[in-house]
Amino acid sequence: MDRIWAPWRMEYISGVSQEKEKKCFLCINEKDDDELLVIGRQGTAFVIMNKFPYTNGHLMVVPKRHVGSIEELEEFEVLDMMRLVQKMTRIFKKEFNVDGLNIGINIGRAAGAGLEDHIHIHIVPRWFGDANFMAVIGETRVISEHIRETYRRLKEGFEKLF
């Protein structure tokens, strides 16, 4: 029997039961950006990597303000978020040679929102052939690059655009 070791998943597993006791993981101080994998900030929003990704480079665009619904966002917050989505799309196409991107917002637990109280936009890079038997049969995702290396590449791409 083959084994895939993913000890970093324990942070997620152990955190699920304590979720209500924790503060919002998207309400972060700028001084912690590197440690928390914040790629960059612009205006009232920022880009942060998902520590439990679906694919290599899965990230989120987040308003700085703690707000739970899209209707509560101010127009300038929506604009700042969409500008970041646009910039990250450019970076993924240029630096990561993606074949496509899934971009979306999960609103409500029934729609898959793991965090309902702080709205965010997911950007999931996709490549032809990135879904294989591991996810279908083994219920396991294979991430091909260390998260810190992906962070470095995304951050460099972000800094080039500003």
OpenMM code with the backbone's topology and positions (N, CA, C; nanometers):
from openmm import Vec3, app, unit

residues = "MET ASP ARG ILE TRP ALA PRO TRP ARG MET GLU TYR ILE SER GLY VAL SER GLN GLU LYS GLU LYS LYS CYS PHE LEU CYS ILE ASN GLU LYS ASP ASP ASP GLU LEU LEU VAL ILE GLY ARG GLN GLY THR ALA PHE VAL ILE MET ASN LYS PHE PRO TYR THR ASN GLY HIS LEU MET VAL VAL PRO LYS ARG HIS VAL GLY SER ILE GLU GLU LEU GLU GLU PHE GLU VAL LEU ASP MET MET ARG LEU VAL GLN LYS MET THR ARG ILE PHE LYS LYS GLU PHE ASN VAL ASP GLY LEU ASN ILE GLY ILE ASN ILE GLY ARG ALA ALA GLY ALA GLY LEU GLU ASP HIS ILE HIS ILE HIS ILE VAL PRO ARG TRP PHE GLY ASP ALA ASN PHE MET ALA VAL ILE GLY GLU THR ARG VAL ILE SER GLU HIS ILE ARG GLU THR TYR ARG ARG LEU LYS GLU GLY PHE GLU LYS LEU PHE".split()
positions = [
    Vec3(0.0835, -0.1178, 0.0000),
    Vec3(0.0000, 0.0000, 0.0000),
    Vec3(0.0885, 0.1248, 0.0000),
    Vec3(0.0555, 0.2203, -0.0861),
    Vec3(0.1291, 0.3463, -0.0918),
    Vec3(0.0746, 0.4432, 0.0115),
    Vec3(0.1621, 0.5297, 0.0604),
    Vec3(0.1211, 0.6335, 0.1541),
    Vec3(0.1688, 0.7682, 0.1032),
    Vec3(0.0861, 0.8666, 0.1229),
    Vec3(0.1249, 1.0031, 0.0929),
    Vec3(0.1238, 1.0780, 0.2253),
    Vec3(0.2382, 1.1336, 0.2621),
    Vec3(0.2505, 1.2062, 0.3880),
    Vec3(0.2161, 1.3520, 0.3668),
    Vec3(0.1262, 1.4033, 0.4477),
    Vec3(0.0871, 1.5445, 0.4403),
    Vec3(0.0649, 1.5965, 0.5824),
    Vec3(0.1723, 1.6058, 0.6620),
    Vec3(0.1553, 1.6450, 0.8018),
    Vec3(0.0995, 1.7855, 0.8212),
    Vec3(0.1144, 1.8731, 0.7222),
    Vec3(0.0599, 2.0080, 0.7337),
    Vec3(-0.0925, 2.0064, 0.7397),
    Vec3(-0.1557, 1.8988, 0.6958),
    Vec3(-0.3017, 1.8879, 0.7014),
    Vec3(-0.3528, 1.8804, 0.8450),
    Vec3(-0.2668, 1.8405, 0.9395),
    Vec3(-0.3094, 1.8296, 1.0784),
    Vec3(-0.3555, 1.9654, 1.1314),
    Vec3(-0.2928, 2.0737, 1.0859),
    Vec3(-0.3344, 2.2082, 1.1272),
    Vec3(-0.4810, 2.2303, 1.0898),
    Vec3(-0.5189, 2.1868, 0.9705),
    Vec3(-0.6571, 2.2013, 0.9258),
    Vec3(-0.7494, 2.1092, 1.0045),
    Vec3(-0.7110, 1.9822, 1.0163),
    Vec3(-0.7943, 1.8833, 1.0838),
    Vec3(-0.8194, 1.9224, 1.2293),
    Vec3(-0.7141, 1.9593, 1.2992),
    Vec3(-0.7299, 1.9934, 1.4407),
    Vec3(-0.8011, 2.1270, 1.4586),
    Vec3(-0.7953, 2.2136, 1.3585),
    Vec3(-0.8589, 2.3442, 1.3688),
    Vec3(-1.0074, 2.3417, 1.3425),
    Vec3(-1.0576, 2.2411, 1.2725),
    Vec3(-1.1987, 2.2360, 1.2375),
    Vec3(-1.2865, 2.2322, 1.3621),
    Vec3(-1.2513, 2.1514, 1.4612),
    Vec3(-1.3337, 2.1403, 1.5808),
    Vec3(-1.3258, 2.2656, 1.6674),
    Vec3(-1.2176, 2.3431, 1.6532),
    Vec3(-1.1993, 2.4628, 1.7340),
    Vec3(-1.2373, 2.5889, 1.6573),
    Vec3(-1.2981, 2.5729, 1.5423),
    Vec3(-1.3246, 2.6834, 1.4513),
    Vec3(-1.3988, 2.7990, 1.5174),
    Vec3(-1.4990, 2.7703, 1.5992),
    Vec3(-1.5793, 2.8766, 1.6587),
    Vec3(-1.5029, 2.9539, 1.7655),
    Vec3(-1.3997, 2.8928, 1.8234),
    Vec3(-1.3219, 2.9582, 1.9270),
    Vec3(-1.2154, 3.0504, 1.8685),
    Vec3(-1.1770, 3.0286, 1.7452),
    Vec3(-1.0699, 3.1049, 1.6826),
    Vec3(-1.1207, 3.2377, 1.6302),
    Vec3(-1.0279, 3.3337, 1.6205),
    Vec3(-1.0628, 3.4586, 1.5537),
    Vec3(-1.0613, 3.4319, 1.4028),
    Vec3(-1.1154, 3.5236, 1.3276),
    Vec3(-1.1215, 3.5082, 1.1829),
    Vec3(-0.9812, 3.5001, 1.1242),
    Vec3(-0.9522, 3.3951, 1.0490),
    Vec3(-0.8183, 3.3761, 0.9942),
    Vec3(-0.7889, 3.4714, 0.8776),
    Vec3(-0.8894, 3.5449, 0.8319),
    Vec3(-0.8667, 3.6420, 0.7249),
    Vec3(-0.8540, 3.7855, 0.7769),
    Vec3(-0.8732, 3.8054, 0.9049),
    Vec3(-0.8516, 3.9367, 0.9664),
    Vec3(-0.7086, 3.9377, 1.0189),
    Vec3(-0.6173, 3.9877, 0.9360),
    Vec3(-0.4753, 3.9759, 0.9686),
    Vec3(-0.4061, 4.1114, 0.9653),
    Vec3(-0.2979, 4.1174, 1.0383),
    Vec3(-0.2167, 4.2375, 1.0461),
    Vec3(-0.1111, 4.2329, 0.9356),
    Vec3(-0.0849, 4.3458, 0.8731),
    Vec3(0.0115, 4.3503, 0.7629),
    Vec3(0.1505, 4.3028, 0.8030),
    Vec3(0.1867, 4.3177, 0.9278),
    Vec3(0.3205, 4.2748, 0.9709),
    Vec3(0.3364, 4.1228, 0.9619),
    Vec3(0.2261, 4.0498, 0.9534),
    Vec3(0.2296, 3.9039, 0.9453),
    Vec3(0.2153, 3.8527, 0.8018),
    Vec3(0.2199, 3.9411, 0.7033),
    Vec3(0.1927, 3.9028, 0.5646),
    Vec3(0.2788, 3.7866, 0.5146),
    Vec3(0.4092, 3.7928, 0.5366),
    Vec3(0.4971, 3.6880, 0.4842),
    Vec3(0.4670, 3.5533, 0.5506),
    Vec3(0.4504, 3.5535, 0.6803),
    Vec3(0.4222, 3.4297, 0.7537),
    Vec3(0.2885, 3.3690, 0.7110),
    Vec3(0.1902, 3.4544, 0.6850),
    Vec3(0.0558, 3.4073, 0.6509),
    Vec3(0.0318, 3.3941, 0.5008),
    Vec3(0.1367, 3.4139, 0.4211),
    Vec3(0.1324, 3.3938, 0.2761),
    Vec3(0.0452, 3.4955, 0.2028),
    Vec3(0.0505, 3.6208, 0.2486),
    Vec3(-0.0175, 3.7283, 0.1769),
    Vec3(0.0706, 3.7686, 0.0594),
    Vec3(0.0166, 3.7596, -0.0595),
    Vec3(0.0914, 3.7883, -0.1815),
    Vec3(0.1044, 3.9387, -0.2031),
    Vec3(0.0001, 4.0118, -0.1758),
    Vec3(0.0045, 4.1557, -0.1927),
    Vec3(-0.1251, 4.2214, -0.1515),
    Vec3(-0.1176, 4.3520, -0.1388),
    Vec3(-0.2323, 4.4327, -0.0975),
    Vec3(-0.2508, 4.5471, -0.1960),
    Vec3(-0.3768, 4.5866, -0.2129),
    Vec3(-0.4081, 4.7019, -0.2958),
    Vec3(-0.5373, 4.7630, -0.2437),
    Vec3(-0.5302, 4.8897, -0.2049),
    Vec3(-0.6495, 4.9589, -0.1566),
    Vec3(-0.7093, 4.8897, -0.0359),
    Vec3(-0.8339, 4.8469, -0.0499),
    Vec3(-0.9081, 4.7883, 0.0619),
    Vec3(-0.9106, 4.6357, 0.0582),
    Vec3(-0.8214, 4.5752, -0.0204),
    Vec3(-0.8234, 4.4300, -0.0357),
    Vec3(-0.6817, 4.3734, -0.0404),
    Vec3(-0.6737, 4.2408, -0.0268),
    Vec3(-0.5444, 4.1735, -0.0357),
    Vec3(-0.5619, 4.0339, -0.0942),
    Vec3(-0.4487, 3.9749, -0.1340),
    Vec3(-0.4463, 3.8400, -0.1913),
    Vec3(-0.3681, 3.7513, -0.0956),
    Vec3(-0.4252, 3.6366, -0.0606),
    Vec3(-0.3605, 3.5429, 0.0310),
    Vec3(-0.3717, 3.4018, -0.0257),
    Vec3(-0.2669, 3.3234, -0.0065),
    Vec3(-0.2711, 3.1846, -0.0520),
    Vec3(-0.3597, 3.1020, 0.0399),
    Vec3(-0.4263, 3.0051, -0.0180),
    Vec3(-0.5054, 2.9101, 0.0590),
    Vec3(-0.4087, 2.8046, 0.1130),
    Vec3(-0.4019, 2.7900, 0.2450),
    Vec3(-0.3092, 2.6937, 0.3045),
    Vec3(-0.3535, 2.5491, 0.2845),
    Vec3(-0.4775, 2.5292, 0.2390),
    Vec3(-0.5299, 2.3951, 0.2143),
    Vec3(-0.5859, 2.3917, 0.0715),
    Vec3(-0.4957, 2.3993, -0.0272),
    Vec3(-0.5359, 2.4242, -0.1665),
    Vec3(-0.5970, 2.3048, -0.2383),
    Vec3(-0.6803, 2.3371, -0.3384),
    Vec3(-0.7320, 2.2358, -0.4306),
    Vec3(-0.6272, 2.2031, -0.5349),
    Vec3(-0.5563, 2.3062, -0.5813),
    Vec3(-0.4468, 2.2877, -0.6756),
    Vec3(-0.3333, 2.3803, -0.6352),
    Vec3(-0.2191, 2.3591, -0.6951),
    Vec3(-0.1036, 2.4448, -0.6719),
    Vec3(-0.1400, 2.5895, -0.7061),
    Vec3(-0.1208, 2.6819, -0.6118),
    Vec3(-0.1479, 2.8220, -0.6372),
    Vec3(-0.2870, 2.8698, -0.6007),
    Vec3(-0.3705, 2.7842, -0.5439),
    Vec3(-0.5058, 2.8233, -0.5020),
    Vec3(-0.4941, 2.9402, -0.4040),
    Vec3(-0.5621, 3.0495, -0.4347),
    Vec3(-0.5544, 3.1662, -0.3478),
    Vec3(-0.6906, 3.2312, -0.3305),
    Vec3(-0.6929, 3.3339, -0.2437),
    Vec3(-0.8165, 3.4052, -0.2153),
    Vec3(-0.7915, 3.5557, -0.2211),
    Vec3(-0.8891, 3.6290, -0.2718),
    Vec3(-0.8877, 3.7747, -0.2710),
    Vec3(-0.9892, 3.8168, -0.1656),
    Vec3(-0.9433, 3.9011, -0.0727),
    Vec3(-1.0185, 3.9257, 0.0506),
    Vec3(-1.0299, 4.0760, 0.0778),
    Vec3(-1.1474, 4.1234, 0.1200),
    Vec3(-1.1532, 4.2621, 0.1659),
    Vec3(-1.0871, 4.2722, 0.3039),
    Vec3(-1.0197, 4.3841, 0.3303),
    Vec3(-0.9582, 4.4025, 0.4627),
    Vec3(-1.0649, 4.4067, 0.5716),
    Vec3(-1.1765, 4.4672, 0.5390),
    Vec3(-1.2856, 4.4804, 0.6365),
    Vec3(-1.3546, 4.3455, 0.6555),
    Vec3(-1.3831, 4.3115, 0.7791),
    Vec3(-1.4530, 4.1869, 0.8120),
    Vec3(-1.6010, 4.2061, 0.7772),
    Vec3(-1.6407, 4.1463, 0.6664),
    Vec3(-1.7785, 4.1572, 0.6191),
    Vec3(-1.8194, 4.0222, 0.5613),
    Vec3(-1.9416, 3.9800, 0.5920),
    Vec3(-1.9833, 3.8453, 0.5562),
    Vec3(-2.0608, 3.8296, 0.4277),
    Vec3(-2.1147, 3.9364, 0.3736),
    Vec3(-2.1966, 3.9194, 0.2531),
    Vec3(-2.1561, 4.0179, 0.1449),
    Vec3(-2.1812, 3.9779, 0.0235),
    Vec3(-2.1455, 4.0609, -0.0916),
    Vec3(-2.2258, 4.1908, -0.0918),
    Vec3(-2.3473, 4.1855, -0.0387),
    Vec3(-2.4316, 4.3047, -0.0358),
    Vec3(-2.3776, 4.4120, 0.0593),
    Vec3(-2.2999, 4.3712, 0.1573),
    Vec3(-2.2454, 4.4649, 0.2557),
    Vec3(-2.1184, 4.5350, 0.2063),
    Vec3(-2.0580, 4.4855, 0.1000),
    Vec3(-1.9365, 4.5476, 0.0479),
    Vec3(-1.9683, 4.6825, -0.0157),
    Vec3(-1.8817, 4.7783, 0.0073),
    Vec3(-1.8926, 4.9073, -0.0602),
    Vec3(-1.8437, 4.8888, -0.2042),
    Vec3(-1.8873, 4.9750, -0.2943),
    Vec3(-1.8476, 4.9633, -0.4345),
    Vec3(-1.6961, 4.9675, -0.4514),
    Vec3(-1.6281, 5.0535, -0.3763),
    Vec3(-1.4827, 5.0635, -0.3902),
    Vec3(-1.4138, 4.9368, -0.3402),
    Vec3(-1.4737, 4.8652, -0.2448),
    Vec3(-1.4173, 4.7381, -0.1992),
    Vec3(-1.4299, 4.6320, -0.3076),
    Vec3(-1.5463, 4.6272, -0.3720),
    Vec3(-1.5680, 4.5330, -0.4822),
    Vec3(-1.4691, 4.5618, -0.5951),
    Vec3(-1.4511, 4.6881, -0.6265),
    Vec3(-1.3586, 4.7274, -0.7329),
    Vec3(-1.2147, 4.6876, -0.6980),
    Vec3(-1.1717, 4.7131, -0.5741),
    Vec3(-1.0368, 4.6732, -0.5326),
    Vec3(-1.0185, 4.5221, -0.5423),
    Vec3(-1.1201, 4.4475, -0.5015),
    Vec3(-1.1112, 4.3014, -0.5088),
    Vec3(-1.1018, 4.2539, -0.6532),
    Vec3(-1.1842, 4.3098, -0.7410),
    Vec3(-1.1832, 4.2669, -0.8808),
    Vec3(-1.0548, 4.3090, -0.9515),
    Vec3(-0.9973, 4.4212, -0.9131),
    Vec3(-0.8672, 4.4591, -0.9699),
    Vec3(-0.7614, 4.3555, -0.9341),
    Vec3(-0.7676, 4.3067, -0.8109),
    Vec3(-0.6715, 4.2034, -0.7695),
    Vec3(-0.6968, 4.0717, -0.8417),
    Vec3(-0.8230, 4.0363, -0.8630),
    Vec3(-0.8544, 3.9157, -0.9412),
    Vec3(-0.7945, 3.9293, -1.0805),
    Vec3(-0.8106, 4.0450, -1.1407),
    Vec3(-0.7564, 4.0695, -1.2750),
    Vec3(-0.6038, 4.0578, -1.2761),
    Vec3(-0.5364, 4.1166, -1.1773),
    Vec3(-0.3896, 4.1108, -1.1708),
    Vec3(-0.3405, 3.9682, -1.1493),
    Vec3(-0.4071, 3.8941, -1.0617),
    Vec3(-0.3651, 3.7567, -1.0355),
    Vec3(-0.3896, 3.6692, -1.1587),
    Vec3(-0.4944, 3.6985, -1.2338),
    Vec3(-0.5190, 3.6258, -1.3585),
    Vec3(-0.4022, 3.6466, -1.4543),
    Vec3(-0.3569, 3.7711, -1.4662),
    Vec3(-0.2410, 3.8002, -1.5521),
    Vec3(-0.1173, 3.7236, -1.5059),
    Vec3(-0.0946, 3.7226, -1.3742),
    Vec3(0.0229, 3.6539, -1.3190),
    Vec3(0.0156, 3.5046, -1.3476),
    Vec3(-0.0989, 3.4432, -1.3249),
    Vec3(-0.1122, 3.2992, -1.3498),
    Vec3(-0.0891, 3.2662, -1.4975),
    Vec3(-0.1401, 3.3486, -1.5856),
    Vec3(-0.1221, 3.3222, -1.7289),
    Vec3(0.0231, 3.3389, -1.7700),
    Vec3(0.0895, 3.4423, -1.7200),
    Vec3(0.2268, 3.4701, -1.7610),
    Vec3(0.3285, 3.3817, -1.6894),
    Vec3(0.3194, 3.3725, -1.5584),
    Vec3(0.4223, 3.3052, -1.4780),
    Vec3(0.3976, 3.1554, -1.4586),
    Vec3(0.2719, 3.1123, -1.4665),
    Vec3(0.2388, 2.9727, -1.4375),
    Vec3(0.1854, 2.8976, -1.5589),
    Vec3(0.1665, 2.9676, -1.6710),
    Vec3(0.1207, 2.9058, -1.7943),
    Vec3(-0.0041, 2.8185, -1.7727),
    Vec3(-0.1028, 2.8752, -1.7031),
    Vec3(-0.2245, 2.7996, -1.6742),
    Vec3(-0.3070, 2.7803, -1.8005),
    Vec3(-0.3863, 2.6740, -1.8011),
    Vec3(-0.4788, 2.6499, -1.9115),
    Vec3(-0.6158, 2.7103, -1.8834),
    Vec3(-0.6414, 2.7419, -1.7571),
    Vec3(-0.7691, 2.8016, -1.7181),
    Vec3(-0.7667, 2.8385, -1.5711),
    Vec3(-0.8732, 2.9031, -1.5266),
    Vec3(-0.8866, 2.9431, -1.3865),
    Vec3(-1.0311, 2.9239, -1.3437),
    Vec3(-1.0517, 2.8718, -1.2236),
    Vec3(-1.1834, 2.8754, -1.1607),
    Vec3(-1.1806, 2.9949, -1.0668),
    Vec3(-1.2746, 3.0878, -1.0850),
    Vec3(-1.2833, 3.2063, -1.0009),
    Vec3(-1.4258, 3.2119, -0.9477),
    Vec3(-1.4391, 3.2160, -0.8137),
    Vec3(-1.5742, 3.2159, -0.7599),
    Vec3(-1.5831, 3.2518, -0.6134),
    Vec3(-1.7065, 3.2764, -0.5719),
    Vec3(-1.7376, 3.3106, -0.4338),
    Vec3(-1.8395, 3.2091, -0.3836),
    Vec3(-1.8100, 3.1468, -0.2701),
    Vec3(-1.9048, 3.0558, -0.2071),
    Vec3(-1.9812, 3.1361, -0.1016),
    Vec3(-2.1092, 3.1581, -0.1255),
    Vec3(-2.1912, 3.2370, -0.0334),
    Vec3(-2.2843, 3.1430, 0.0410),
    Vec3(-2.2601, 3.1262, 0.1706),
    Vec3(-2.3396, 3.0375, 0.2546),
    Vec3(-2.2804, 2.8984, 0.2645),
    Vec3(-2.3026, 2.8340, 0.3768),
    Vec3(-2.2492, 2.7007, 0.4032),
    Vec3(-2.2973, 2.6008, 0.2991),
    Vec3(-2.4242, 2.6118, 0.2562),
    Vec3(-2.4788, 2.5186, 0.1572),
    Vec3(-2.4068, 2.5291, 0.0235),
    Vec3(-2.3470, 2.6444, -0.0034),
    Vec3(-2.2742, 2.6658, -0.1284),
    Vec3(-2.1258, 2.6311, -0.1148),
    Vec3(-2.0866, 2.5833, 0.0027),
    Vec3(-1.9488, 2.5417, 0.0215),
    Vec3(-1.8609, 2.6400, 0.0963),
    Vec3(-1.9193, 2.7460, 0.1499),
    Vec3(-1.8392, 2.8439, 0.2234),
    Vec3(-1.7883, 2.7821, 0.3533),
    Vec3(-1.6555, 2.7717, 0.3643),
    Vec3(-1.5953, 2.7222, 0.4875),
    Vec3(-1.5894, 2.8311, 0.5927),
    Vec3(-1.5893, 2.9550, 0.5483),
    Vec3(-1.5896, 3.0715, 0.6361),
    Vec3(-1.6977, 3.1647, 0.5835),
    Vec3(-1.8079, 3.1715, 0.6543),
    Vec3(-1.9213, 3.2519, 0.6085),
    Vec3(-1.9118, 3.3981, 0.6493),
    Vec3(-1.8354, 3.4282, 0.7517),
    Vec3(-1.8361, 3.5624, 0.8099),
    Vec3(-1.7413, 3.6617, 0.7437),
    Vec3(-1.6525, 3.6152, 0.6554),
    Vec3(-1.5592, 3.7065, 0.5876),
    Vec3(-1.5546, 3.6657, 0.4405),
    Vec3(-1.6296, 3.7374, 0.3602),
    Vec3(-1.6419, 3.7039, 0.2180),
    Vec3(-1.5044, 3.7071, 0.1498),
    Vec3(-1.4863, 3.6228, 0.0513),
    Vec3(-1.3612, 3.6181, -0.0237),
    Vec3(-1.3864, 3.5501, -0.1587),
    Vec3(-1.2984, 3.5811, -0.2533),
    Vec3(-1.3069, 3.5241, -0.3880),
    Vec3(-1.1952, 3.4220, -0.4038),
    Vec3(-1.2304, 3.3009, -0.4426),
    Vec3(-1.1309, 3.1967, -0.4684),
    Vec3(-1.0816, 3.2073, -0.6124),
    Vec3(-0.9516, 3.1898, -0.6291),
    Vec3(-0.8940, 3.1742, -0.7624),
    Vec3(-0.8172, 3.0420, -0.7605),
    Vec3(-0.8607, 2.9496, -0.8450),
    Vec3(-0.8002, 2.8166, -0.8506),
    Vec3(-0.7439, 2.7959, -0.9906),
    Vec3(-0.6105, 2.7956, -1.0032),
    Vec3(-0.5503, 2.7720, -1.1352),
    Vec3(-0.5739, 2.6283, -1.1804),
    Vec3(-0.5902, 2.6115, -1.3125),
    Vec3(-0.6170, 2.4782, -1.3679),
    Vec3(-0.5280, 2.4532, -1.4885),
    Vec3(-0.4881, 2.3279, -1.5021),
    Vec3(-0.4079, 2.2837, -1.6157),
    Vec3(-0.4736, 2.1572, -1.6705),
    Vec3(-0.4634, 2.1379, -1.8011),
    Vec3(-0.5151, 2.0135, -1.8582),
    Vec3(-0.4435, 1.8972, -1.7904),
    Vec3(-0.5194, 1.8004, -1.7454),
    Vec3(-0.4610, 1.6833, -1.6808),
    Vec3(-0.4369, 1.6993, -1.5320),
    Vec3(-0.4792, 1.8115, -1.4711),
    Vec3(-0.4525, 1.8286, -1.3276),
    Vec3(-0.5460, 1.7450, -1.2393),
    Vec3(-0.6556, 1.6999, -1.2943),
    Vec3(-0.7443, 1.6096, -1.2203),
    Vec3(-0.7134, 1.4677, -1.2681),
    Vec3(-0.6759, 1.3819, -1.1757),
    Vec3(-0.6403, 1.2456, -1.2133),
    Vec3(-0.7015, 1.1463, -1.1159),
    Vec3(-0.6585, 1.0236, -1.1217),
    Vec3(-0.7169, 0.9175, -1.0404),
    Vec3(-0.6995, 0.9416, -0.8906),
    Vec3(-0.5969, 1.0167, -0.8507),
    Vec3(-0.5725, 1.0385, -0.7073),
    Vec3(-0.6922, 1.1067, -0.6414),
    Vec3(-0.7451, 1.2103, -0.7048),
    Vec3(-0.8591, 1.2815, -0.6479),
    Vec3(-0.9872, 1.1995, -0.6594),
    Vec3(-1.0020, 1.1282, -0.7712),
    Vec3(-1.1253, 1.0543, -0.7964),
    Vec3(-1.1321, 0.9263, -0.7135),
    Vec3(-1.0273, 0.8466, -0.7175),
    Vec3(-1.0282, 0.7170, -0.6493),
    Vec3(-0.9712, 0.7272, -0.5079),
    Vec3(-0.8607, 0.7960, -0.4943),
    Vec3(-0.7926, 0.8011, -0.3658),
    Vec3(-0.8355, 0.9141, -0.2751),
    Vec3(-0.9276, 0.9999, -0.3247),
    Vec3(-0.9720, 1.1161, -0.2488),
    Vec3(-0.8527, 1.1930, -0.1923),
    Vec3(-0.7503, 1.2078, -0.2745),
    Vec3(-0.6258, 1.2737, -0.2357),
    Vec3(-0.5860, 1.3707, -0.3458),
    Vec3(-0.5446, 1.4894, -0.3062),
    Vec3(-0.4948, 1.5869, -0.4030),
    Vec3(-0.3428, 1.5882, -0.3965),
    Vec3(-0.2812, 1.5953, -0.5116),
    Vec3(-0.1362, 1.6019, -0.5182),
    Vec3(-0.0991, 1.7446, -0.5575),
    Vec3(-0.0265, 1.8125, -0.4712),
    Vec3(0.0207, 1.9483, -0.4977),
    Vec3(0.1667, 1.9356, -0.5382),
    Vec3(0.1981, 1.9808, -0.6590),
    Vec3(0.3278, 1.9496, -0.7194),
    Vec3(0.4425, 2.0409, -0.6774),
    Vec3(0.4137, 2.1493, -0.6090),
    Vec3(0.5195, 2.2426, -0.5714),
    Vec3(0.4987, 2.2841, -0.4258),
    Vec3(0.6079, 2.3012, -0.3520),
    Vec3(0.5974, 2.3429, -0.2119),
    Vec3(0.5280, 2.4786, -0.2049),
    Vec3(0.4412, 2.4969, -0.1076),
    Vec3(0.3618, 2.6190, -0.0964),
    Vec3(0.4490, 2.7439, -0.0855),
    Vec3(0.5644, 2.7337, -0.0205),
    Vec3(0.6539, 2.8495, -0.0063),
    Vec3(0.7159, 2.8884, -0.1411),
    Vec3(0.7437, 2.7914, -0.2255),
    Vec3(0.7979, 2.8209, -0.3584),
    Vec3(0.6902, 2.8869, -0.4452),
    Vec3(0.5690, 2.8352, -0.4390),
    Vec3(0.4592, 2.8963, -0.5133),
    Vec3(0.4367, 3.0389, -0.4641),
    Vec3(0.4410, 3.0584, -0.3327),
    Vec3(0.4262, 3.1918, -0.2738),
    Vec3(0.5321, 3.2870, -0.3287),
    Vec3(0.6564, 3.2420, -0.3314),
    Vec3(0.7662, 3.3256, -0.3802),
    Vec3(0.7404, 3.3684, -0.5252),
    Vec3(0.7005, 3.2734, -0.6078),
    Vec3(0.6767, 3.3020, -0.7490),
    Vec3(0.5596, 3.3996, -0.7686),
    Vec3(0.4511, 3.3774, -0.6938),
    Vec3(0.3350, 3.4660, -0.7049),
    Vec3(0.3672, 3.6064, -0.6552),
    Vec3(0.4387, 3.6141, -0.5443),
    Vec3(0.4747, 3.7444, -0.4869),
    Vec3(0.5659, 3.8220, -0.5821),
    Vec3(0.6618, 3.7555, -0.6422),
    Vec3(0.7488, 3.8216, -0.7408),
    Vec3(0.6674, 3.8721, -0.8595),
    Vec3(0.5749, 3.7912, -0.9067),
    Vec3(0.4886, 3.8340, -1.0169),
    Vec3(0.4025, 3.9529, -0.9785),
    Vec3(0.3520, 3.9520, -0.8553),
    Vec3(0.2697, 4.0616, -0.8050),
    Vec3(0.3512, 4.1904, -0.7992),
    Vec3(0.4707, 4.1820, -0.7476),
    Vec3(0.5559, 4.3006, -0.7330),
    Vec3(0.5987, 4.3576, -0.8677),
    Vec3(0.6104, 4.2727, -0.9701),
    Vec3(0.6440, 4.3201, -1.1045),
    Vec3(0.5321, 4.4066, -1.1635),
    Vec3(0.4070, 4.3783, -1.1264),
    Vec3(0.2930, 4.4515, -1.1813),
    Vec3(0.2693, 4.5860, -1.1136),
    Vec3(0.3375, 4.6128, -1.0041),
    Vec3(0.3158, 4.7400, -0.9316),
    Vec3(0.4367, 4.8276, -0.9371),
] * unit.nanometer
topology = app.Topology()
chain = topology.addChain("A")
for resn in residues:
    res = topology.addResidue(resn, chain)
    for name in ("N", "CA", "C"):
        topology.addAtom(name, app.Element.getBySymbol(name[0]), res)
